[in-house]
């Protein structure tokens, strides 16, 4: 039996692509394409494939992203170690108190010098997201426009669409079930919040009010809201 060219290692938010850096990119891409064409269970639509930075050139990264996108799979290049781990224990750790705590003024100065965390940033898009386009962000996203069929929105936080949503939307992509999705007209092909997925029915009537999708009792529910 010949050795596998690549492997997929599961983690909290998807699958990590693992391969020997010494193999040629052409060999790697061909093997991935064969697996995609075979309809492997690893490559269900909406699956997230991750790759640590500096494993491939930018050109080859883009080539893989386009290949995966053809099969509805998201491909990301990111520092996997930086993602915070989620703990299931309900016990709260006792905070450590420094022997000589800094003065309040010094604390404020230090906090001001710290860059804003990526997860806290809100990405604002002042346009319609068209078919084939993929928007990915570590934090939340506000879209002042429509999300057309064939478009995909993937956010680590919540998603707010000031328009009609007909594409694929994934909030809380890194496991945050408290994230939600709001749209003036919510008619997506697929909704995902953290690890939960909801498919749109074959026939869906256009709502005349804004709606919010959130997680309740371990399932995605959609409720009307007032803007």
Secondary structure, DSSP 8 states (H G I E B T S, - for coil): ----SEEEEE-SSSEEEEE-TTS-HHHHHHHHHHHHHTT-GGG-TT-EEEE-TTSS-HHHHHHHHHHHHHTT-EEEE--GGGS---------------TT---HHHHHHHHHHS---GGG-EEEE-S-B-TT-EEEESSEEEESS-B-TT-EEEESS-EEEEEEE-SEEEESTTS-TT--EEEEEE--SEEEETTEEEE--SS----SS-EEEEEETTEEEEEE---
